[in-house]
């Protein structure tokens, strides 16, 4: 029996987790731990929420709440989602616990006493607006190594390099958008350079089982040479530095959070009345420690954490394996909680069976290279693999036996060659799955487990019991017995991967015990003759996608230049504009005369919806619609990027130029206030285009920006407002009709989505994928669905800028890929 310590990365308690987090940490760690428990190994799986990371304080500043309130809110949400996924930690903890704080401070002082931690001065970014030092993540700029434009002051999420804020090109304060100035301050440093040789020696041996990209990254860091790193920060949230004179500073999260693997082990044994038994896991050279992380954390777990361990006590066990995954991307970009880009677990778990999510994550796991999440692929893998192969085989075997053999397992008689081959296949697949799990090749292990079901289907087709029962009932009973034996083996062999469906299948086979208490070698055992079957609902349900063309293609939004401006002869509030759409000269009528002078408008580039039906407004024909937004105080024109050319398409049919849609490093559209300047607190960040015609009625669709251009005030109790990208923000005012192309608001409500529509069929409660997927700052459980009466009844001034005739204020990033809406 081997001691297996399963260490799972500690997510920031600064928003819900997305599917990428689950695929890189929670799910693989749980599969691995469940397998070793079935093997009989002594397993301890620990982790928790990082309560002190700067993402927590950044969010707290934006929401105007204390960091503790943010951290506690999302720690509770993490615990809930982890349990819903079926992930079984031995201890899911958090870094705000007083025992963690005590042990971290003890380790800090021990390293200081040994000379591994020392005091020195350094230059830190200082915000002149707030008159305070800015922690690393409060600063963003362009990465000097890969050119990524939104690198943070501590690390580039694109290339993984650790950074100093002043290494960034054009660094900016996240809160104010100003350029921080350098200012000297004192901090404690960890003498990382002293561990260059021992870490190099450790990295060069017994690493054949490590993933290639992990080894490459670690050894590349070592070749470049290790530098001492500061381990305190100018913050007021976190674990206090236990040294006089440092009352205004805190221990750096990447010092204290990784200590959580050690402190959580101590805490688990403390709670079980053996406070010193943690040493059995940390001082046993035969114990194996596995760290389940994403590739952005490789350096912390293969360089910095091992150095801390060596500095504290050379007898402590170093990582046996760090099976870090690559990124799960969406629309070609990495899912990121900080960027508000992802498919969020609270919404997924509210709509899908957790085993569907687990299977998809395992079947597409980015073990060696980045993979892309696609809704169509998610549905296809569920329907054609999980449902059509595994679920179909179990259903065929169980229902045929139940119907034709008195609701019980028929006895096995003489086994012919096909029967024996099927029984041998059970052992062959068991060995393949086990071998892959030993080396943390979870994607291949999942594939081999499903292969057993595929072989079962082939066997069932070969035996054709629907014909065999007419010719030889005993032989048919033998065939069904073998098929049910395969079902039994599937329930056990998939138990680490798909804990919910394996339990349902186990009970359907007539067992009263818990499938998760069985042994791994029990996969090879037979099931007793005559055991009563207990059929229930099918193991899996079908996911249906409605893959109509993208309704965004209906809107031809183009960059136009205003050539001339004249006052409307019959209306005091209207202008008659002559515009150039890139060779296409048109006349449009716009109700902005009270907000802009003619001189402010002439020559300016604007965004125009060009494919509206022509209409006469007070006797003057208008062939298009100018895009603008308003709040109670102002009206703002929507401005294309400065480098956009007249005629460039912002939205529209496929194949058209889209340079104006994706200008590098800037917002796609901006707002111009009526005073002829871009206001610092722009009234709109992302706009919903509403097409109005007598024939089609009111139709609408969101026009999305990659990041905000201003800040919004805090939301009221019934709306979700955020100044962060990737967040759906609905500013309530007059009800705008239908939200979503051609849709009608229902009692459940409807909000614009990114991605295809989804229907679920099959038994079980109907889940309504009608809400936009929430982001880290969208509220406790993500944005709420608002019904038609609710929307109609909101007052304009209470929850944010009001709806206009043409626009609704919103923030939606198309890369955030919210849960798709169901079409009417």
C-alpha positions in Angstrom: 0.0 0.0 0.0 1.5 3.3 -1.2 0.8 6.7 0.4 -0.6 9.0 -2.3 -1.0 12.7 -1.6 -3.2 14.3 -4.2 -2.6 18.1 -4.1 -5.1 20.2 -6.1 -4.4 23.8 -7.1 -6.1 26.4 -4.9 -8.5 28.5 -6.9 -8.9 32.2 -6.1 -12.1 33.0 -4.2 -12.8 35.8 -6.6 -15.5 34.5 -8.8 -17.0 31.2 -10.1 -14.7 28.7 -11.7 -15.0 27.9 -15.4 -14.8 24.6 -17.1 -11.1 25.0 -17.7 -10.4 25.0 -14.0 -12.4 21.8 -13.5 -10.6 20.1 -16.4 -7.2 20.9 -15.2 -7.6 20.4 -11.5 -10.8 19.2 -9.8 -11.8 16.4 -12.3 -8.3 14.8 -13.0 -7.4 14.9 -9.3 -10.7 13.3 -8.3 -10.3 10.5 -11.0 -6.8 9.8 -9.8 -7.7 9.7 -6.1 -10.7 7.5 -6.7 -8.7 5.0 -8.6 -6.0 4.8 -6.0 -8.6 4.4 -3.2 -10.1 1.5 -5.2 -6.6 0.0 -5.4 -6.3 0.1 -1.7 -3.7 2.8 -1.5 -3.6 5.3 1.4 -4.9 8.4 -0.3 -5.2 11.9 1.0 -6.6 14.6 -1.3 -6.3 18.2 -0.1 -6.9 21.7 -1.5 -9.0 24.7 -0.9 -9.8 28.3 -1.8 -7.1 30.9 -2.0 -8.7 33.7 0.0 -5.9 36.2 -0.2 -5.0 36.5 -3.8 -4.9 40.0 -5.3 -7.8 39.1 -7.6 -9.9 39.1 -4.4 -8.9 42.6 -3.5 -9.2 43.9 -7.1 -12.8 42.6 -7.1 -13.5 43.9 -3.6 -12.3 47.4 -4.7 -14.6 47.3 -7.7 -17.6 46.1 -5.8 -17.0 48.4 -2.8 -17.0 45.4 -0.4 -14.4 44.1 2.1 -12.2 41.4 0.7 -13.5 38.9 3.3 -17.0 39.2 2.0 -15.9 38.5 -1.6 -13.7 35.6 -0.5 -16.3 34.0 1.7 -19.0 34.3 -1.0 -16.9 32.5 -3.6 -15.4 29.9 -1.3 -18.9 28.8 -0.5 -19.7 28.7 -4.2 -16.6 26.7 -4.9 -17.5 24.1 -2.3 -21.0 23.8 -3.7 -19.8 23.3 -7.3 -17.1 20.9 -6.3 -19.7 18.7 -4.5 -22.0 19.0 -7.5 -19.3 17.7 -9.7 -18.8 14.7 -7.5 -15.3 15.6 -6.5 -14.3 14.1 -3.2 -11.7 16.0 -1.3 -10.6 14.6 2.0 -10.2 18.3 3.0 -11.3 21.3 1.0 -10.1 24.1 3.2 -9.3 27.8 2.8 -6.3 30.0 3.5 -8.2 32.3 5.9 -8.3 29.6 8.5 -6.4 30.6 11.7 -4.4 27.4 11.7 -3.2 28.0 8.2 -2.1 31.5 9.2 -0.3 30.2 12.3 1.7 27.5 10.4 2.6 29.8 7.5 4.0 32.4 9.9 6.0 29.7 11.7 7.5 28.6 8.4 8.2 32.2 7.4 10.1 32.8 10.7 11.9 29.5 10.4 13.2 30.4 6.9 14.2 33.9 8.1 16.1 32.4 11.0 18.0 30.1 8.5 18.9 33.1 6.3 16.7 32.0 3.4 14.5 35.0 3.9 16.1 38.5 4.1 15.0 42.1 4.0 15.9 44.4 1.0 14.6 47.5 -0.8 12.9 47.3 -4.1 11.1 49.6 -6.5 7.3 49.0 -6.7 4.6 50.6 -8.8 2.9 53.5 -7.0 -0.5 54.9 -7.9 -0.5 58.7 -7.5 -4.3 58.8 -7.6 -4.9 56.6 -4.6 -1.5 57.3 -3.1 -0.7 53.7 -2.5 1.6 50.9 -3.7 0.0 48.6 -6.3 0.3 44.9 -5.9 1.4 43.0 -9.0 -2.0 42.2 -10.4 -3.2 45.8 -10.1 -0.9 46.5 -13.0 -1.3 45.4 -16.6 0.7 46.0 -19.7 2.3 44.4 -22.7 4.5 41.3 -22.0 8.1 42.0 -23.0 8.7 38.4 -23.9 5.7 37.4 -26.1 3.9 40.7 -26.7 0.7 39.7 -25.1 -1.1 43.1 -24.5 -2.9 42.2 -21.2 -0.1 40.7 -19.2 -0.3 41.2 -15.4 2.4 42.6 -13.2 3.3 39.2 -11.7 2.9 36.8 -14.7 2.0 36.7 -18.3 -0.9 34.3 -18.7 0.0 33.8 -22.4 3.6 32.6 -22.2 3.7 31.8 -18.4 6.7 34.0 -17.6 7.0 35.5 -14.2 7.2 39.3 -14.4 8.1 42.4 -12.6 5.5 45.2 -13.1 8.2 47.5 -14.6 9.1 44.9 -17.1 5.8 45.5 -18.8 5.5 47.8 -21.7 3.1 50.7 -21.1 2.0 49.5 -17.6 -1.4 50.8 -16.4 -3.2 50.7 -13.1 -6.2 48.4 -13.4 -8.4 50.7 -11.2 -7.7 54.1 -12.7 -6.0 53.4 -16.0 -3.1 55.7 -15.1 0.6 55.0 -15.4 2.1 54.1 -12.0 5.3 55.6 -11.0 8.3 53.8 -9.5 8.8 54.2 -5.7 11.1 52.5 -3.3 9.8 50.2 -0.6 11.1 47.5 1.7 10.2 43.9 1.5 11.3 40.4 2.5 12.9 38.3 -0.2 13.3 34.5 -0.5 16.8 33.5 -1.5 15.7 31.4 -4.5 19.1 31.6 -6.1 20.6 29.5 -3.4 18.7 26.5 -4.6 19.8 26.5 -8.2 22.1 23.5 -7.8 19.9 21.2 -5.7 16.9 22.0 -7.9 18.9 21.3 -11.1 20.0 18.0 -9.7 16.5 17.1 -8.6 15.1 18.0 -12.1 17.6 15.9 -13.9 16.7 12.5 -12.5 13.7 10.2 -12.1 11.4 12.3 -14.2 10.7 9.9 -17.1 7.1 9.8 -16.1 6.6 13.6 -16.2 4.9 15.2 -19.1 7.2 16.6 -21.7 5.9 20.2 -21.6 6.3 20.3 -17.8 9.9 19.1 -17.9 10.7 21.5 -20.7 9.3 24.5 -18.9 11.0 23.6 -15.6 14.4 23.0 -17.1 14.2 26.1 -19.2 13.7 28.2 -16.0 16.7 26.5 -14.4 18.9 27.2 -17.4 18.1 30.9 -17.3 19.2 31.0 -13.6 17.1 31.6 -10.6 16.7 35.0 -9.0 15.6 35.9 -5.5 11.9 36.9 -5.2 10.0 39.1 -2.9 7.5 37.3 -0.7 5.7 40.2 0.9 3.4 42.8 -0.6 2.0 46.2 0.2 -1.5 45.0 1.0 -3.9 45.2 3.9 -5.6 41.8 3.1 -3.8 38.5 3.7 -1.6 36.9 6.4 0.3 39.5 8.5 4.1 39.5 8.3 5.2 38.4 11.8 8.0 41.0 12.0 7.8 44.5 13.8 7.6 47.4 11.3 5.7 45.4 8.7 2.2 45.9 10.0 1.1 47.5 6.6 2.4 44.6 4.6 1.2 41.0 4.0 2.9 37.7 3.1 2.7 37.1 -0.7 0.0 34.7 -1.8 2.4 32.6 -3.8 4.4 32.0 -0.6 1.5 31.2 1.7 -1.0 29.6 -0.7 1.4 26.8 -1.8 2.1 26.1 1.8 -1.6 25.1 1.9 -0.7 21.6 0.7 1.4 21.1 3.8 -0.9 22.9 6.2 -4.0 21.2 4.9 -2.4 17.8 5.6 -1.6 18.9 9.1 -5.1 20.2 9.5 -6.7 17.0 8.3 -4.7 14.9 10.9 -5.4 17.5 13.6 -9.1 17.2 13.0 -8.8 13.4 13.3 -7.0 13.6 16.6 -3.5 12.7 15.4 -1.8 16.0 15.0 1.7 14.6 14.3 0.7 11.9 11.9 1.0 14.3 8.9 4.7 13.5 9.0 3.9 10.0 7.7 2.9 11.6 4.4 5.7 14.2 4.2 8.7 12.4 5.5 8.2 9.0 3.9 10.5 8.7 0.8 8.1 6.1 -0.7 5.1 8.4 -0.5 4.1 10.0 -3.8 2.9 13.5 -4.1 1.0 14.5 -7.2 0.1 18.1 -8.0 -2.9 18.8 -10.3 -2.5 22.3 -11.8 -2.8 24.2 -15.1 0.3 25.0 -17.1 0.4 28.7 -15.9 1.3 27.4 -12.4 4.1 25.1 -13.5 6.9 27.3 -12.3 5.4 27.7 -8.8 5.1 23.9 -8.3 8.3 22.7 -10.0 10.7 25.5 -8.9 9.4 27.8 -6.2 7.5 25.3 -4.0 10.3 22.6 -4.1 12.7 25.4 -3.1 10.5 26.4 -0.1 10.4 22.7 1.0 14.2 22.3 0.7 14.7 25.6 2.6 12.3 24.6 5.4 13.5 21.0 5.8 15.5 18.9 3.4 13.7 15.8 4.6 10.3 16.8 3.3 9.1 15.0 0.2 9.3 16.8 -3.1 6.7 16.4 -5.9 6.7 13.0 -7.4 4.7 14.2 -10.4 3.2 17.5 -11.6 0.7 16.4 -14.3 -0.1 20.0 -15.4 -2.5 20.4 -18.2 -2.4 22.8 -21.1 -5.2 25.3 -21.6 -8.8 24.7 -22.5 -9.6 27.6 -24.9 -12.7 29.1 -26.2 -12.8 30.9 -29.5 -9.0 30.4 -29.7 -8.3 32.2 -26.4 -7.6 30.7 -23.0 -10.5 30.6 -20.6 -9.8 33.1 -17.9 -11.8 34.0 -14.8 -9.9 37.2 -14.4 -10.8 38.2 -18.0 -14.4 37.0 -17.6 -13.9 34.6 -20.5 -15.1 31.0 -20.0 -18.0 28.6 -19.6 -18.9 28.8 -16.0 -19.4 25.8 -13.7 -22.5 27.2 -11.8 -24.4 27.5 -15.1 -23.2 24.2 -16.5 -24.0 22.3 -13.3 -27.5 23.9 -13.3 -28.2 22.6 -16.8 -26.3 19.3 -17.3 -25.6 16.0 -15.6 -22.2 16.3 -13.9 -21.1 13.1 -15.6 -21.7 14.7 -18.9 -19.3 17.5 -17.9 -16.8 15.1 -16.5 -16.8 12.9 -19.6 -16.4 15.8 -21.9 -13.5 17.2 -19.8 -11.8 13.8 -19.7 -12.4 13.0 -23.4 -11.0 16.3 -24.6 -8.5 16.9 -21.7 -5.6 19.2 -22.9 -2.9 16.9 -21.4 -0.2 17.7 -24.0 -1.6 20.6 -26.1 -4.3 23.2 -25.9 -7.8 22.2 -26.9 -10.8 24.3 -27.8 -14.2 24.1 -26.2 -17.1 23.9 -28.8 -20.7 23.5 -27.9 -21.2 21.3 -30.9 -18.4 19.0 -29.8 -19.7 19.0 -26.3 -23.1 17.7 -27.5 -21.6 15.3 -30.1 -19.3 13.6 -27.6 -22.2 13.2 -25.1 -24.6 11.9 -27.8 -22.4 9.7 -30.0 -20.0 8.4 -27.3 -21.4 8.6 -23.8 -25.0 8.0 -24.7 -24.8 6.0 -28.0 -22.0 3.7 -26.8 -22.0 3.3 -23.0 -25.6 4.3 -22.3 -27.0 2.4 -25.2 -25.1 -0.8 -24.4 -26.2 -0.8 -20.7 -29.8 0.0 -21.7 -30.0 -2.8 -24.3 -28.6 -5.4 -21.9 -30.6 -4.4 -18.9 -34.0 -4.0 -20.6 -33.7 -7.2 -22.7 -32.8 -9.3 -19.7 -35.4 -7.6 -17.5 -38.2 -8.2 -20.1 -37.3 -11.7 -21.1 -35.8 -13.3 -17.9 -38.2 -12.3 -15.1 -36.4 -9.1 -14.0 -33.2 -11.0 -13.0 -29.8 -12.0 -14.3 -30.1 -15.2 -16.3 -27.7 -18.1 -15.4 -24.6 -18.6 -17.5 -24.4 -21.9 -19.3 -21.8 -23.1 -21.9 -19.5 -20.3 -23.0 -18.7 -20.3 -26.8 -15.8 -18.6 -28.4 -17.5 -15.2 -28.6 -18.5 -15.4 -25.0 -15.0 -16.2 -23.9 -13.5 -13.5 -26.1 -15.9 -10.9 -24.5 -14.8 -12.0 -21.0 -11.1 -11.8 -22.0 -11.8 -8.3 -23.3 -12.9 -7.2 -19.8 -9.5 -8.1 -18.4 -7.7 -6.5 -21.3 -9.5 -3.2 -21.0 -9.1 -3.3 -17.2 -5.4 -3.5 -17.6 -5.2 -0.7 -20.2 -7.3 1.6 -18.1 -5.3 0.9 -14.9 -1.9 1.3 -16.7 -3.0 4.7 -18.1 -4.3 5.8 -14.7 -1.0 4.9 -13.1 0.8 7.3 -15.4 -1.9 10.0 -15.1 -2.9 9.5 -18.8 -6.5 10.2 -18.0 -7.7 11.0 -21.6 -6.4 7.6 -22.8 -7.8 5.9 -19.7 -11.3 7.3 -20.3 -11.0 6.2 -24.0 -10.2 2.6 -23.0 -13.0 2.5 -20.5 -15.5 3.5 -23.2 -13.9 1.0 -25.5 -15.2 -1.8 -23.2 -18.7 -0.6 -23.8 -18.1 -0.4 -27.5 -16.9 -4.0 -27.5 -20.0 -4.9 -25.5 -22.2 -3.4 -28.2 -20.4 -5.4 -30.9 -20.8 -8.6 -28.8 -24.5 -7.8 -28.3 -25.0 -7.3 -32.1 -23.1 -10.5 -32.8 -25.2 -12.5 -30.4 -28.5 -10.9 -31.6 -30.5 -12.1 -28.6 -33.7 -11.0 -30.2 -33.2 -13.8 -32.6 -31.3 -16.2 -30.4 -34.1 -16.3 -27.8 -36.4 -17.8 -30.4 -33.9 -20.6 -31.2 -32.1 -21.3 -27.9 -33.3 -19.7 -24.8 -30.4 -21.1 -22.6 -27.8 -19.7 -25.1 -29.6 -16.4 -25.1 -29.5 -16.4 -21.3 -25.8 -17.0 -21.4 -25.2 -14.2 -23.8 -27.2 -11.8 -21.6 -25.4 -13.0 -18.5 -22.1 -12.1 -20.2 -23.5 -8.8 -21.4 -24.6 -7.9 -17.8 -21.2 -9.0 -16.6 -19.7 -6.4 -18.9 -22.2 -3.9 -17.4 -20.9 -4.8 -14.0 -17.3 -4.3 -15.1 -18.3 -1.0 -16.7 -19.9 0.3 -13.5 -16.6 -0.4 -11.6 -14.1 0.6 -14.3 -15.9 3.9 -14.9 -16.4 4.6 -11.2 -13.4 6.9 -10.9 -14.4 8.8 -14.1 -18.2 8.9 -13.9 -19.2 8.5 -10.3 -23.0 9.2 -10.7 -23.8 7.0 -13.6 -21.6 4.2 -12.4 -23.6 4.2 -9.1 -26.9 4.2 -11.0 -25.7 1.3 -13.1 -24.5 -0.6 -10.1 -27.9 -0.4 -8.4 -29.7 -1.3 -11.6 -27.7 -4.5 -11.6 -29.2 -5.3 -8.3 -26.5 -4.4 -5.8 -27.4 -2.6 -2.6 -23.7 -1.7 -1.8 -21.9 1.5 -2.8 -19.9 1.0 -6.0 -17.3 3.4 -4.7 -16.4 1.0 -1.8 -15.5 -1.8 -4.2 -11.9 -2.8 -5.1 -10.3 -2.2 -8.4 -9.7 -5.9 -9.0 -13.5 -6.6 -8.5 -13.8 -5.5 -12.1 -12.9 -9.0 -13.1 -15.5 -10.8 -11.0 -18.8 -12.2 -12.3 -22.2 -11.3 -11.0 -24.5 -14.0 -9.4 -27.1 -15.8 -11.3 -30.7 -14.8 -10.6 -29.8 -11.4 -9.0 -32.8 -9.2 -9.3 -32.5 -6.2 -11.7 -33.7 -2.8 -10.7 -34.2 -0.8 -13.9 -34.4 3.0 -13.5 -34.0 5.9 -15.8 -31.5 5.7 -18.7 -27.9 6.5 -17.6 -27.6 9.5 -19.9 -29.9 12.0 -21.8 -29.4 13.4 -25.2 -28.3 17.0 -25.8 -29.8 18.6 -28.9 -28.3 21.6 -30.6 -30.2 23.9 -33.0 -27.6 25.0 -35.4 -29.3 27.7 -37.4 -27.1 30.3 -39.0 -25.7 33.0 -36.7 -28.4 35.7 -36.3 -25.6 38.2 -35.9 -25.1 37.9 -39.7 -28.5 39.6 -40.2 -27.1 42.9 -39.2 -24.9 44.9 -41.6 -23.2 47.3 -39.2 -20.5 49.4 -41.0 -18.2 52.3 -40.5 -19.5 55.5 -42.1 -18.3 59.0 -42.3 -20.7 62.0 -41.9 -20.3 64.1 -45.0 -22.9 66.8 -44.3 -25.4 67.7 -41.6 -28.6 69.6 -42.1 -31.5 70.4 -39.8 -34.7 68.5 -40.4 -37.3 70.8 -41.9 -40.1 69.4 -39.8 -38.6 68.3 -36.5 -36.6 70.3 -34.0 -34.8 67.2 -32.5 -33.7 65.6 -35.8 -30.8 66.0 -38.1 -30.6 64.8 -41.7 -27.2 63.3 -42.3 -25.4 62.6 -45.6 -23.0 59.7 -45.0 -20.4 57.8 -46.9 -20.4 54.0 -46.4 -17.3 53.4 -48.6 -18.6 54.3 -52.0 -22.3 54.0 -50.9 -23.7 57.5 -50.2 -26.8 57.5 -48.2 -29.1 59.8 -46.2 -30.2 58.9 -42.6 -32.2 60.8 -40.0 -31.0 60.9 -36.4 -32.5 62.3 -33.3 -29.4 63.9 -31.8 -29.9 67.5 -32.7 -30.3 68.5 -29.0 -27.0 66.8 -28.1 -24.6 67.7 -30.9 -23.9 70.7 -33.0 -23.5 70.2 -36.8 -19.8 71.1 -36.6 -19.2 68.3 -34.0 -20.7 65.8 -36.4 -19.2 66.7 -39.8 -16.4 64.5 -40.8 -16.7 62.1 -37.9 -16.7 58.3 -38.3 -19.8 56.6 -36.9 -21.3 53.1 -36.8 -24.4 52.7 -38.9 -26.8 49.8 -39.2 -27.0 49.8 -43.0 -29.6 47.1 -43.9 -32.7 48.5 -42.3 -35.8 49.0 -44.5 -36.0 52.6 -45.7 -38.4 54.6 -43.7 -39.7 58.2 -43.7 -39.3 60.2 -40.5 -41.4 63.3 -40.5 -41.5 63.3 -44.3 -37.7 62.7 -44.9 -36.4 59.3 -46.0 -33.9 57.5 -43.8 -31.8 54.6 -45.2 -30.0 53.4 -42.1 -29.7 53.9 -38.4 -27.0 55.7 -36.5 -25.8 53.8 -33.3 -25.9 55.8 -30.1 -26.5 55.2 -26.4 -27.9 57.4 -23.7 -28.1 57.7 -19.9 -30.2 60.1 -17.9 -27.7 62.9 -18.5 -26.2 62.4 -22.0 -26.4 60.8 -25.4 -23.2 59.2 -26.8 -22.4 58.3 -30.4 -20.8 55.0 -30.9 -17.4 55.5 -32.5 -15.4 53.0 -34.4 -11.7 52.6 -33.8 -9.7 55.5 -35.1 -7.8 53.3 -37.6 -11.1 51.8 -39.1 -11.7 52.6 -42.7 -15.0 53.9 -44.1 -17.0 50.8 -45.2 -15.3 48.4 -42.9 -17.8 45.9 -41.5 -18.3 45.7 -37.8 -21.0 43.0 -37.9 -22.6 41.2 -40.8 -22.5 38.3 -43.2 -19.6 35.8 -43.2 -16.6 36.6 -45.4 -16.9 40.3 -45.1 -14.0 42.4 -43.8 -13.9 42.6 -40.0 -10.9 44.8 -39.3 -13.1 47.3 -37.5 -14.4 44.4 -35.3 -11.0 43.4 -33.9 -8.6 46.3 -33.7 -5.5 45.1 -31.8 -5.3 46.2 -28.2 -8.3 48.5 -28.0 -12.0 48.5 -27.7 -14.0 47.9 -30.9 -16.3 50.9 -30.3 -16.2 53.9 -28.1 -18.7 56.5 -26.9 -18.6 60.1 -27.7 -20.4 62.5 -25.3 -22.5 65.4 -26.5 -19.8 67.8 -25.5 -17.6 66.4 -28.3 -15.3 64.4 -26.1 -15.0 60.8 -24.9 -16.3 60.9 -21.3 -14.2 59.2 -18.6 -17.3 57.3 -17.4 -18.8 56.4 -20.8 -22.5 55.7 -20.7 -22.3 52.4 -22.7 -19.7 49.7 -23.1 -21.5 47.3 -25.3 -24.7 47.9 -27.2 -27.7 45.9 -28.3 -28.8 46.7 -31.9 -32.5 46.8 -32.2 -34.0 46.5 -35.6 -37.4 48.1 -36.0 -39.6 47.6 -39.0 -43.4 47.3 -39.5 -43.0 43.9 -41.1 -40.7 42.1 -38.5 -41.4 44.0 -35.4 -38.7 44.6 -32.8 -35.7 42.3 -33.0 -32.4 42.7 -31.1 -28.9 41.4 -30.7 -25.9 42.4 -28.7 -23.0 44.1 -30.2 -20.0 43.1 -28.0 -16.9 44.8 -26.9 -13.7 43.0 -25.8 -13.3 45.3 -22.7 -15.0 48.2 -21.0 -14.4 51.8 -21.8 -15.8 53.2 -18.6 -17.0 52.2 -15.2 -20.5 51.5 -14.1 -22.0 52.2 -10.7 -22.8 49.3 -8.5 -26.0 47.3 -9.3 -29.3 47.3 -7.5 -30.5 44.1 -5.9 -32.3 42.8 -9.1 -29.6 43.4 -11.8 -26.1 42.5 -12.4 -23.8 45.3 -13.5 -20.1 45.0 -13.9 -17.3 47.1 -15.5 -15.4 43.9 -16.3 -15.5 42.3 -19.8 -17.2 39.0 -20.4 -20.2 39.9 -18.2 -23.8 40.3 -19.2 -25.1 43.5 -17.8 -28.8 44.3 -18.2 -29.6 47.9 -17.3 -33.3 47.9 -16.6 -35.6 50.5 -17.9 -38.5 50.2 -20.4 -39.1 46.7 -21.6 -37.6 46.4 -25.1 -39.7 43.6 -26.5 -37.8 40.5 -27.4 -34.2 39.9 -26.5 -32.5 37.6 -29.0 -33.2 37.5 -32.7 -36.8 36.7 -33.4 -37.4 35.5 -29.9 -40.1 36.5 -27.5 -39.6 37.0 -23.8 -41.1 34.1 -21.8 -42.0 33.5 -18.2 -38.6 32.1 -17.7 -37.1 35.1 -19.5 -34.7 35.3 -22.4 -31.3 36.9 -22.7 -29.0 37.1 -25.6 -26.5 34.3 -25.7 -23.3 33.4 -27.6 -23.4 30.0 -29.1 -26.0 27.7 -30.5 -29.3 26.8 -28.7 -29.5 23.7 -26.6 -32.4 21.4 -25.8 -32.3 18.5 -23.5 -34.4 15.5 -24.1 -35.1 12.4 -22.0 -36.4 11.9 -18.5 -35.6 14.0 -15.5 -36.4 17.6 -14.6 -36.2 20.0 -17.4 -33.3 22.5 -17.1 -33.7 25.9 -18.6 -30.6 27.2 -20.3 -32.1 30.6 -20.5 -29.6 32.6 -18.5 -26.3 34.1 -19.7 -23.4 32.3 -18.1 -22.2 34.4 -15.2 -18.7 35.6 -14.7 -16.6 36.1 -11.6 -18.3 39.3 -10.7 -21.8 38.5 -11.8 -23.3 37.8 -8.4 -23.3 34.9 -6.0 -24.6 32.4 -8.6 -24.3 34.3 -11.8 -26.8 36.7 -13.4 -30.5 36.0 -12.8 -33.0 35.4 -15.5 -35.5 38.3 -15.6 -39.0 37.7 -16.7 -41.0 39.9 -19.0 -43.0 41.6 -16.3 -39.8 42.2 -14.2 -38.1 43.9 -17.1 -41.1 46.0 -18.0 -41.4 47.2 -14.4 -37.9 48.5 -13.7 -37.4 52.2 -13.3 -34.7 53.7 -15.5 -32.7 55.5 -12.9 -32.3 52.9 -10.2 -30.1 50.3 -11.7 -28.1 52.0 -14.4 -28.4 53.9 -17.7 -31.8 53.4 -19.3 -32.8 51.7 -22.5 -33.1 53.8 -25.6 -35.2 53.2 -28.6 -32.3 51.5 -30.3 -29.9 50.3 -27.6 -29.6 48.4 -24.4 -26.5 48.8 -22.3 -24.7 45.5 -21.8 -21.3 44.0 -21.4 -20.9 40.7 -23.2 -17.7 39.3 -24.6 -18.3 36.9 -27.5 -15.4 34.8 -26.1 -17.2 34.3 -22.8 -19.5 31.8 -24.6 -22.4 31.9 -22.2 -24.8 29.0 -22.0 -26.7 29.1 -25.3 -30.3 30.1 -25.3 -33.2 27.8 -26.2 -35.0 29.0 -29.3 -38.7 29.5 -29.1 
